[in-house]
Structures are given as C-alpha cells and as structure tokens.
C-alpha cells in the first residue's frame, strides 16, 4: 500500500487515468505550503486541495483503504507537511489565483503547457500564440484572444497576474490591452 494511503487512513481509489491514486479526506492545508509538489520519492506529482475543486471519482477503492471518507485534520496536516513544498517567502501573503489554486509552474513552463504539440488544441493555440486568428473565430480577434487567455489561465491555475505576464509574450498581445478602462 502506498505510504500516503497508510498515513491518512481514509478512502483511497485508483485515479481516473489508472496511473495514480486519489485519496479523499477532510482537512486543511497548513499556511505557507504549496498545494502541489513534484519532489516525491516515487517521482509522482502530488496535488492537494482543501476547497473549491470538482473531481472525478472512479469507485475503484484500494483494497487496503477504508470504504468511507474520514475527517482527518491531524493526519492531513502531517501528510501536507511531509509531502508538500513551502511557498516562496517572497510570495507569502500574496493571494493565489482568483479562479483556482495558483501555479507552481514558471511562466515559460506554463507557456510550454499551453503550446504542447501533443495536446488536443496545441497546434491551434500555437498558431494563435504566433498571431494567427483561426477561421472558427470569423475574424473576431477578441474571441481568439479570449480563447488563448482561457488556456493560459487554466495552466496558471487561475493566477491572473501570471496569466497576464504569459499572454503579453504572445503575438496576440496588442496595444489595445494598454487602454484605460
């Protein structure tokens, strides 16, 4: 049984991708910790959320795990302290994304995810990044802008400051974005 499942003693199941484990319990991420990390001994990313998320469940319970979701404030806090990274002190107190948990990706990493040629929309997003307006937007630059911005916001975890920095590097960024509102 994975150490993480043993540590928390709550419902755990096979992830929808069948490549990981999803542990579901009730607790709060301690102040000062990120909600995800890539520094785990089995080289798997761990993501932790304590509010504001919808997710898919498979119902494929791990045999070793309890069948019910548990309140586990102490176990959850201990788990977070063991597996999650600390936030950069220069960023403490700074709110994460308005529409999500924020991002652990650099601006360049977020851009790379948006433009990933293996993703479903990667080619279309790359063309928009380079300033091309796809036919489906019928020449409506603003709709193309919004489509690219939506993808960027997704990969920046709702961090609108980071999404703005990333979008400004694209060829869709124009003077109109500097107008007073």
Beta strands, then each sheet from edge to edge (+ up, - down):
strand 1: 12-14
strand 2: 21-23
strand 3: 36-37
strand 4: 46-47
sheet 1: 1+ 2-
sheet 2: 3+ 4-
end
